[in-house]
């Protein structure tokens, strides 16, 4: 493996993008564990709010790759 000083911009992108994407996937899998109704109680509205927030943030991240301006992201809360 090259030293970070020798790492190209693309190599750095690949390294970070893979790690961050895998972290997101792992976290989404953990979120899926919250669907266990023998342990948790939730409404369909809660579920819709959660996935709307995730979809909104995915849309904003995609916009950044197309070089369009984005609004400041909102923090998610079920309250």
PDB file as gemmi writes it, atoms N, CA and C in Angstrom:
CRYST1    1.000    1.000    1.000  90.00  90.00  90.00 P 1                      
ATOM      1  N   UNK A   1       0.843  -1.194   0.000  1.00  0.00           N  
ATOM      2  CA  UNK A   1       0.000   0.000   0.000  1.00  0.00           C  
ATOM      3  C   UNK A   1       0.879   1.247   0.000  1.00  0.00           C  
ATOM      4  N   UNK A   2       0.494   2.213  -0.790  1.00  0.00           N  
ATOM      5  CA  UNK A   2       1.260   3.452  -0.866  1.00  0.00           C  
ATOM      6  C   UNK A   2       1.083   4.258   0.413  1.00  0.00           C  
ATOM      7  N   UNK A   3       2.081   5.077   0.703  1.00  0.00           N  
ATOM      8  CA  UNK A   3       1.931   6.025   1.791  1.00  0.00           C  
ATOM      9  C   UNK A   3       0.857   7.013   1.388  1.00  0.00           C  
ATOM     10  N   UNK A   4       0.157   7.586   2.374  1.00  0.00           N  
ATOM     11  CA  UNK A   4      -0.913   8.532   2.061  1.00  0.00           C  
ATOM     12  C   UNK A   4      -0.400   9.720   1.268  1.00  0.00           C  
ATOM     13  N   UNK A   5       0.851  10.128   1.472  1.00  0.00           N  
ATOM     14  CA  UNK A   5       1.421  11.254   0.725  1.00  0.00           C  
ATOM     15  C   UNK A   5       1.531  10.910  -0.759  1.00  0.00           C  
ATOM     16  N   UNK A   6       1.660   9.621  -1.078  1.00  0.00           N  
ATOM     17  CA  UNK A   6       1.789   9.183  -2.468  1.00  0.00           C  
ATOM     18  C   UNK A   6       0.451   8.784  -3.073  1.00  0.00           C  
ATOM     19  N   UNK A   7      -0.597   8.782  -2.280  1.00  0.00           N  
ATOM     20  CA  UNK A   7      -1.911   8.357  -2.725  1.00  0.00           C  
ATOM     21  C   UNK A   7      -2.500   9.396  -3.693  1.00  0.00           C  
ATOM     22  N   UNK A   8      -2.991   8.928  -4.835  1.00  0.00           N  
ATOM     23  CA  UNK A   8      -3.601   9.849  -5.803  1.00  0.00           C  
ATOM     24  C   UNK A   8      -4.971  10.280  -5.283  1.00  0.00           C  
ATOM     25  N   UNK A   9      -5.512  11.312  -5.895  1.00  0.00           N  
ATOM     26  CA  UNK A   9      -6.839  11.781  -5.505  1.00  0.00           C  
ATOM     27  C   UNK A   9      -7.889  10.694  -5.738  1.00  0.00           C  
ATOM     28  N   UNK A  10      -7.752   9.956  -6.829  1.00  0.00           N  
ATOM     29  CA  UNK A  10      -8.719   8.888  -7.106  1.00  0.00           C  
ATOM     30  C   UNK A  10      -8.579   7.744  -6.101  1.00  0.00           C  
ATOM     31  N   UNK A  11      -7.344   7.374  -5.787  1.00  0.00           N  
ATOM     32  CA  UNK A  11      -7.137   6.314  -4.799  1.00  0.00           C  
ATOM     33  C   UNK A  11      -7.720   6.719  -3.444  1.00  0.00           C  
ATOM     34  N   UNK A  12      -7.539   7.982  -3.079  1.00  0.00           N  
ATOM     35  CA  UNK A  12      -8.090   8.476  -1.812  1.00  0.00           C  
ATOM     36  C   UNK A  12      -9.617   8.428  -1.863  1.00  0.00           C  
ATOM     37  N   UNK A  13     -10.199   8.846  -3.003  1.00  0.00           N  
ATOM     38  CA  UNK A  13     -11.649   8.793  -3.165  1.00  0.00           C  
ATOM     39  C   UNK A  13     -12.157   7.362  -3.004  1.00  0.00           C  
ATOM     40  N   UNK A  14     -11.526   6.420  -3.692  1.00  0.00           N  
ATOM     41  CA  UNK A  14     -11.951   5.019  -3.634  1.00  0.00           C  
ATOM     42  C   UNK A  14     -11.878   4.504  -2.203  1.00  0.00           C  
ATOM     43  N   UNK A  15     -10.775   4.773  -1.533  1.00  0.00           N  
ATOM     44  CA  UNK A  15     -10.591   4.300  -0.148  1.00  0.00           C  
ATOM     45  C   UNK A  15     -11.683   4.851   0.764  1.00  0.00           C  
ATOM     46  N   UNK A  16     -11.889   6.158   0.704  1.00  0.00           N  
ATOM     47  CA  UNK A  16     -12.877   6.783   1.588  1.00  0.00           C  
ATOM     48  C   UNK A  16     -14.307   6.440   1.191  1.00  0.00           C  
ATOM     49  N   UNK A  17     -14.599   6.459  -0.124  1.00  0.00           N  
ATOM     50  CA  UNK A  17     -15.961   6.172  -0.580  1.00  0.00           C  
ATOM     51  C   UNK A  17     -16.367   4.740  -0.232  1.00  0.00           C  
ATOM     52  N   UNK A  18     -15.460   3.791  -0.405  1.00  0.00           N  
ATOM     53  CA  UNK A  18     -15.781   2.396  -0.050  1.00  0.00           C  
ATOM     54  C   UNK A  18     -16.044   2.264   1.441  1.00  0.00           C  
ATOM     55  N   UNK A  19     -15.182   2.840   2.258  1.00  0.00           N  
ATOM     56  CA  UNK A  19     -15.345   2.737   3.712  1.00  0.00           C  
ATOM     57  C   UNK A  19     -16.641   3.403   4.165  1.00  0.00           C  
ATOM     58  N   UNK A  20     -16.917   4.583   3.644  1.00  0.00           N  
ATOM     59  CA  UNK A  20     -18.115   5.314   4.058  1.00  0.00           C  
ATOM     60  C   UNK A  20     -19.384   4.640   3.549  1.00  0.00           C  
ATOM     61  N   UNK A  21     -19.351   4.102   2.340  1.00  0.00           N  
ATOM     62  CA  UNK A  21     -20.518   3.397   1.807  1.00  0.00           C  
ATOM     63  C   UNK A  21     -20.798   2.144   2.619  1.00  0.00           C  
ATOM     64  N   UNK A  22     -19.752   1.394   2.948  1.00  0.00           N  
ATOM     65  CA  UNK A  22     -19.947   0.194   3.765  1.00  0.00           C  
ATOM     66  C   UNK A  22     -20.464   0.542   5.154  1.00  0.00           C  
ATOM     67  N   UNK A  23     -20.034   1.674   5.707  1.00  0.00           N  
ATOM     68  CA  UNK A  23     -20.528   2.117   7.012  1.00  0.00           C  
ATOM     69  C   UNK A  23     -22.024   2.430   6.933  1.00  0.00           C  
ATOM     70  N   UNK A  24     -22.445   3.097   5.855  1.00  0.00           N  
ATOM     71  CA  UNK A  24     -23.861   3.409   5.655  1.00  0.00           C  
ATOM     72  C   UNK A  24     -24.671   2.123   5.532  1.00  0.00           C  
ATOM     73  N   UNK A  25     -24.175   1.169   4.751  1.00  0.00           N  
ATOM     74  CA  UNK A  25     -24.872  -0.113   4.574  1.00  0.00           C  
ATOM     75  C   UNK A  25     -25.010  -0.829   5.911  1.00  0.00           C  
ATOM     76  N   UNK A  26     -23.930  -0.879   6.687  1.00  0.00           N  
ATOM     77  CA  UNK A  26     -23.978  -1.518   8.006  1.00  0.00           C  
ATOM     78  C   UNK A  26     -25.011  -0.842   8.909  1.00  0.00           C  
ATOM     79  N   UNK A  27     -25.032   0.488   8.879  1.00  0.00           N  
ATOM     80  CA  UNK A  27     -25.965   1.235   9.716  1.00  0.00           C  
ATOM     81  C   UNK A  27     -27.406   1.014   9.279  1.00  0.00           C  
ATOM     82  N   UNK A  28     -27.650   0.946   7.966  1.00  0.00           N  
ATOM     83  CA  UNK A  28     -28.996   0.652   7.478  1.00  0.00           C  
ATOM     84  C   UNK A  28     -29.446  -0.748   7.907  1.00  0.00           C  
ATOM     85  N   UNK A  29     -28.516  -1.698   7.908  1.00  0.00           N  
ATOM     86  CA  UNK A  29     -28.852  -3.042   8.371  1.00  0.00           C  
ATOM     87  C   UNK A  29     -29.213  -3.019   9.858  1.00  0.00           C  
ATOM     88  N   UNK A  30     -28.494  -2.213  10.645  1.00  0.00           N  
ATOM     89  CA  UNK A  30     -28.833  -2.064  12.061  1.00  0.00           C  
ATOM     90  C   UNK A  30     -30.206  -1.416  12.224  1.00  0.00           C  
ATOM     91  N   UNK A  31     -30.509  -0.415  11.405  1.00  0.00           N  
ATOM     92  CA  UNK A  31     -31.819   0.218  11.458  1.00  0.00           C  
ATOM     93  C   UNK A  31     -32.910  -0.819  11.180  1.00  0.00           C  
ATOM     94  N   UNK A  32     -32.662  -1.696  10.233  1.00  0.00           N  
ATOM     95  CA  UNK A  32     -33.623  -2.748   9.916  1.00  0.00           C  
ATOM     96  C   UNK A  32     -33.936  -3.630  11.114  1.00  0.00           C  
ATOM     97  N   UNK A  33     -32.986  -3.770  12.024  1.00  0.00           N  
ATOM     98  CA  UNK A  33     -33.229  -4.551  13.240  1.00  0.00           C  
ATOM     99  C   UNK A  33     -34.333  -3.937  14.094  1.00  0.00           C  
ATOM    100  N   UNK A  34     -34.559  -2.636  13.960  1.00  0.00           N  
ATOM    101  CA  UNK A  34     -35.606  -1.955  14.728  1.00  0.00           C  
ATOM    102  C   UNK A  34     -37.005  -2.375  14.288  1.00  0.00           C  
ATOM    103  N   UNK A  35     -37.117  -3.131  13.209  1.00  0.00           N  
ATOM    104  CA  UNK A  35     -38.419  -3.576  12.723  1.00  0.00           C  
ATOM    105  C   UNK A  35     -38.973  -4.751  13.533  1.00  0.00           C  
ATOM    106  N   UNK A  36     -38.174  -5.290  14.432  1.00  0.00           N  
ATOM    107  CA  UNK A  36     -38.591  -6.437  15.246  1.00  0.00           C  
ATOM    108  C   UNK A  36     -39.655  -6.004  16.256  1.00  0.00           C  
ATOM    109  N   UNK A  37     -40.921  -6.345  15.975  1.00  0.00           N  
ATOM    110  CA  UNK A  37     -42.027  -5.885  16.816  1.00  0.00           C  
ATOM    111  C   UNK A  37     -42.117  -6.607  18.157  1.00  0.00           C  
ATOM    112  N   UNK A  38     -41.334  -7.657  18.358  1.00  0.00           N  
ATOM    113  CA  UNK A  38     -41.324  -8.284  19.678  1.00  0.00           C  
ATOM    114  C   UNK A  38     -40.423  -7.500  20.638  1.00  0.00           C  
ATOM    115  N   UNK A  39     -39.639  -6.583  20.090  1.00  0.00           N  
ATOM    116  CA  UNK A  39     -38.732  -5.769  20.905  1.00  0.00           C  
ATOM    117  C   UNK A  39     -39.106  -4.285  20.861  1.00  0.00           C  
ATOM    118  N   UNK A  40     -39.623  -3.833  19.720  1.00  0.00           N  
ATOM    119  CA  UNK A  40     -39.894  -2.412  19.509  1.00  0.00           C  
ATOM    120  C   UNK A  40     -41.341  -2.179  19.108  1.00  0.00           C  
ATOM    121  N   UNK A  41     -41.817  -0.969  19.379  1.00  0.00           N  
ATOM    122  CA  UNK A  41     -43.145  -0.560  18.957  1.00  0.00           C  
ATOM    123  C   UNK A  41     -42.995   0.721  18.152  1.00  0.00           C  
ATOM    124  N   UNK A  42     -43.642   0.770  16.996  1.00  0.00           N  
ATOM    125  CA  UNK A  42     -43.557   1.940  16.135  1.00  0.00           C  
ATOM    126  C   UNK A  42     -44.802   2.012  15.263  1.00  0.00           C  
ATOM    127  N   UNK A  43     -45.044   3.203  14.747  1.00  0.00           N  
ATOM    128  CA  UNK A  43     -46.187   3.387  13.849  1.00  0.00           C  
ATOM    129  C   UNK A  43     -45.683   3.443  12.411  1.00  0.00           C  
ATOM    130  N   UNK A  44     -46.617   3.301  11.482  1.00  0.00           N  
ATOM    131  CA  UNK A  44     -46.263   3.421  10.072  1.00  0.00           C  
ATOM    132  C   UNK A  44     -45.792   4.849   9.793  1.00  0.00           C  
ATOM    133  N   UNK A  45     -46.333   5.818  10.505  1.00  0.00           N  
ATOM    134  CA  UNK A  45     -45.903   7.206  10.354  1.00  0.00           C  
ATOM    135  C   UNK A  45     -44.439   7.360  10.770  1.00  0.00           C  
ATOM    136  N   UNK A  46     -44.043   6.691  11.855  1.00  0.00           N  
ATOM    137  CA  UNK A  46     -42.633   6.718  12.276  1.00  0.00           C  
ATOM    138  C   UNK A  46     -41.742   6.197  11.153  1.00  0.00           C  
ATOM    139  N   UNK A  47     -42.148   5.069  10.578  1.00  0.00           N  
ATOM    140  CA  UNK A  47     -41.375   4.440   9.500  1.00  0.00           C  
ATOM    141  C   UNK A  47     -41.277   5.378   8.296  1.00  0.00           C  
ATOM    142  N   UNK A  48     -42.388   5.999   7.937  1.00  0.00           N  
ATOM    143  CA  UNK A  48     -42.386   6.927   6.804  1.00  0.00           C  
ATOM    144  C   UNK A  48     -41.458   8.114   7.065  1.00  0.00           C  
ATOM    145  N   UNK A  49     -41.473   8.646   8.281  1.00  0.00           N  
ATOM    146  CA  UNK A  49     -40.591   9.764   8.623  1.00  0.00           C  
ATOM    147  C   UNK A  49     -39.119   9.371   8.526  1.00  0.00           C  
ATOM    148  N   UNK A  50     -38.798   8.188   9.031  1.00  0.00           N  
ATOM    149  CA  UNK A  50     -37.410   7.713   8.994  1.00  0.00           C  
ATOM    150  C   UNK A  50     -36.926   7.606   7.548  1.00  0.00           C  
ATOM    151  N   UNK A  51     -37.706   6.917   6.713  1.00  0.00           N  
ATOM    152  CA  UNK A  51     -37.251   6.686   5.345  1.00  0.00           C  
ATOM    153  C   UNK A  51     -37.330   7.937   4.480  1.00  0.00           C  
ATOM    154  N   UNK A  52     -38.225   8.856   4.806  1.00  0.00           N  
ATOM    155  CA  UNK A  52     -38.253  10.128   4.087  1.00  0.00           C  
ATOM    156  C   UNK A  52     -36.975  10.913   4.388  1.00  0.00           C  
ATOM    157  N   UNK A  53     -36.550  10.917   5.657  1.00  0.00           N  
ATOM    158  CA  UNK A  53     -35.318  11.619   6.036  1.00  0.00           C  
ATOM    159  C   UNK A  53     -34.106  11.005   5.339  1.00  0.00           C  
ATOM    160  N   UNK A  54     -34.060   9.679   5.277  1.00  0.00           N  
ATOM    161  CA  UNK A  54     -32.944   8.992   4.610  1.00  0.00           C  
ATOM    162  C   UNK A  54     -32.961   9.306   3.111  1.00  0.00           C  
ATOM    163  N   UNK A  55     -34.130   9.212   2.488  1.00  0.00           N  
ATOM    164  CA  UNK A  55     -34.238   9.495   1.052  1.00  0.00           C  
ATOM    165  C   UNK A  55     -33.867  10.938   0.738  1.00  0.00           C  
ATOM    166  N   UNK A  56     -34.281  11.874   1.596  1.00  0.00           N  
ATOM    167  CA  UNK A  56     -33.923  13.283   1.400  1.00  0.00           C  
ATOM    168  C   UNK A  56     -32.411  13.466   1.432  1.00  0.00           C  
ATOM    169  N   UNK A  57     -31.762  12.807   2.378  1.00  0.00           N  
ATOM    170  CA  UNK A  57     -30.316  12.953   2.517  1.00  0.00           C  
ATOM    171  C   UNK A  57     -29.574  12.290   1.360  1.00  0.00           C  
ATOM    172  N   UNK A  58     -30.074  11.165   0.871  1.00  0.00           N  
ATOM    173  CA  UNK A  58     -29.476  10.515  -0.303  1.00  0.00           C  
ATOM    174  C   UNK A  58     -29.581  11.452  -1.508  1.00  0.00           C  
ATOM    175  N   UNK A  59     -30.746  12.074  -1.681  1.00  0.00           N  
ATOM    176  CA  UNK A  59     -30.939  13.022  -2.780  1.00  0.00           C  
ATOM    177  C   UNK A  59     -29.956  14.188  -2.687  1.00  0.00           C  
ATOM    178  N   UNK A  60     -29.758  14.715  -1.481  1.00  0.00           N  
ATOM    179  CA  UNK A  60     -28.824  15.827  -1.284  1.00  0.00           C  
ATOM    180  C   UNK A  60     -27.383  15.399  -1.587  1.00  0.00           C  
ATOM    181  N   UNK A  61     -27.010  14.197  -1.158  1.00  0.00           N  
ATOM    182  CA  UNK A  61     -25.652  13.703  -1.426  1.00  0.00           C  
ATOM    183  C   UNK A  61     -25.438  13.539  -2.931  1.00  0.00           C  
ATOM    184  N   UNK A  62     -26.439  13.014  -3.635  1.00  0.00           N  
ATOM    185  CA  UNK A  62     -26.330  12.854  -5.094  1.00  0.00           C  
ATOM    186  C   UNK A  62     -26.182  14.202  -5.780  1.00  0.00           C  
ATOM    187  N   UNK A  63     -26.883  15.212  -5.289  1.00  0.00           N  
ATOM    188  CA  UNK A  63     -26.776  16.556  -5.868  1.00  0.00           C  
ATOM    189  C   UNK A  63     -25.344  17.072  -5.787  1.00  0.00           C  
ATOM    190  N   UNK A  64     -24.665  16.772  -4.700  1.00  0.00           N  
ATOM    191  CA  UNK A  64     -23.284  17.234  -4.531  1.00  0.00           C  
ATOM    192  C   UNK A  64     -22.380  16.666  -5.614  1.00  0.00           C  
ATOM    193  N   UNK A  65     -22.649  15.456  -6.058  1.00  0.00           N  
ATOM    194  CA  UNK A  65     -21.840  14.841  -7.103  1.00  0.00           C  
ATOM    195  C   UNK A  65     -22.158  15.421  -8.473  1.00  0.00           C  
ATOM    196  N   UNK A  66     -23.315  16.053  -8.617  1.00  0.00           N  
ATOM    197  CA  UNK A  66     -23.641  16.698  -9.885  1.00  0.00           C  
ATOM    198  C   UNK A  66     -23.352  18.193  -9.819  1.00  0.00           C  
ATOM    199  N   UNK A  67     -22.680  18.614  -8.768  1.00  0.00           N  
ATOM    200  CA  UNK A  67     -22.203  19.990  -8.586  1.00  0.00           C  
ATOM    201  C   UNK A  67     -23.321  21.022  -8.463  1.00  0.00           C  
ATOM    202  N   UNK A  68     -24.512  20.598  -8.037  1.00  0.00           N  
ATOM    203  CA  UNK A  68     -25.572  21.565  -7.793  1.00  0.00           C  
ATOM    204  C   UNK A  68     -25.538  21.981  -6.333  1.00  0.00           C  
ATOM    205  N   UNK A  69     -26.053  23.151  -6.053  1.00  0.00           N  
ATOM    206  CA  UNK A  69     -26.067  23.658  -4.687  1.00  0.00           C  
ATOM    207  C   UNK A  69     -27.083  22.884  -3.854  1.00  0.00           C  
ATOM    208  N   UNK A  70     -26.761  22.695  -2.563  1.00  0.00           N  
ATOM    209  CA  UNK A  70     -27.682  22.001  -1.662  1.00  0.00           C  
ATOM    210  C   UNK A  70     -27.988  22.897  -0.472  1.00  0.00           C  
ATOM    211  N   UNK A  71     -29.149  22.669   0.107  1.00  0.00           N  
ATOM    212  CA  UNK A  71     -29.502  23.361   1.335  1.00  0.00           C  
ATOM    213  C   UNK A  71     -28.799  22.677   2.494  1.00  0.00           C  
ATOM    214  N   UNK A  72     -28.669  23.395   3.610  1.00  0.00           N  
ATOM    215  CA  UNK A  72     -28.052  22.811   4.794  1.00  0.00           C  
ATOM    216  C   UNK A  72     -28.961  21.673   5.293  1.00  0.00           C  
ATOM    217  N   UNK A  73     -28.390  20.488   5.548  1.00  0.00           N  
ATOM    218  CA  UNK A  73     -29.222  19.354   5.971  1.00  0.00           C  
ATOM    219  C   UNK A  73     -29.845  19.578   7.353  1.00  0.00           C  
ATOM    220  N   UNK A  74     -31.028  19.044   7.520  1.00  0.00           N  
ATOM    221  CA  UNK A  74     -31.714  19.096   8.803  1.00  0.00           C  
ATOM    222  C   UNK A  74     -31.369  17.842   9.589  1.00  0.00           C  
ATOM    223  N   UNK A  75     -31.284  17.973  10.901  1.00  0.00           N  
ATOM    224  CA  UNK A  75     -31.061  16.795  11.751  1.00  0.00           C  
ATOM    225  C   UNK A  75     -32.389  16.081  11.897  1.00  0.00           C  
ATOM    226  N   UNK A  76     -32.368  14.765  11.930  1.00  0.00           N  
ATOM    227  CA  UNK A  76     -33.573  13.974  12.005  1.00  0.00           C  
ATOM    228  C   UNK A  76     -34.031  13.803  13.447  1.00  0.00           C  
ATOM    229  N   UNK A  77     -35.342  13.864  13.662  1.00  0.00           N  
ATOM    230  CA  UNK A  77     -35.924  13.593  14.971  1.00  0.00           C  
ATOM    231  C   UNK A  77     -37.346  13.114  14.758  1.00  0.00           C  
ATOM    232  N   UNK A  78     -37.770  12.149  15.547  1.00  0.00           N  
ATOM    233  CA  UNK A  78     -39.164  11.674  15.494  1.00  0.00           C  
ATOM    234  C   UNK A  78     -40.068  12.548  16.346  1.00  0.00           C  
ATOM    235  N   UNK A  79     -39.513  13.489  17.080  1.00  0.00           N  
ATOM    236  CA  UNK A  79     -40.312  14.339  17.967  1.00  0.00           C  
ATOM    237  C   UNK A  79     -41.050  15.391  17.212  1.00  0.00           C  
TER     238      UNK A  79                                                      
END                                                                             
